[in-house]
Amino acid sequence: MSGSRLNSYVYAEDFVSEPEIAETARRSGEELGATPVGTGAGAALRLLAAASRAQHVVEIGTGAGTSGLWLLAGMPDDGVLTSIELEPEHARAARRAFADAGIPSQRTRVIVGRADEVLPRMTDGAYDMVHVDADTGAYPAYVEHAIRLLRPGGVLALDNMLWHDRVADPAQRDETTRVLRDLGKSLRDDDRLLPALLPVGDGLLAAVKR
């Protein structure tokens, strides 16, 4: 990346200031080893939630609650976030972050468990937005569940879709890079979706379900 492009990227990432409560959740996530979304990706998630007036949102991968706080900031005041997290310690940190932000308890539901066991029990076409930021190897399976869960016009958002700039480099052939690169191409050509790959954070692929 050239110096001018790098400067533009940093400027864009810092264009929207991260709320203090999200910054606190970010530090908590980093301490727990739950890498949070970048500020640019968080701002994009907030925008997508607001633009779609997302009343019911599913998040796969809660972490310490950073992305959830961004999503909730874009949702209506009575919108409900359902977040699935494998690690109990991460889920506790997220619940604490939501409480510290003054978010009413009825607006969040953090489910501790395996996403591949929780998602099949969720209702088809009942959600306005699904955000995926979890085990990258399972992204293809999560995406199929997400498309099923979304209503027509609903928004799919996938974090890490540039994977540390490796996806754009055809010489990079490690397993994670290959999975994400192939998934991006398949979603680009999926007739069920209208996608765009946004170069914010570690790459945010956003798509609207037709």
Helices and strands as residue ranges (DSSP letters): H 3-13, H 20-32, H 39-51, E 56-60, H 66-74, E 80-85, H 88-100, G 105-107, E 108-112, H 115-118, G 119-121, E 127-132, G 136-138, H 139-149, E 150-158, H 175-188, E 193-198, E 204-209
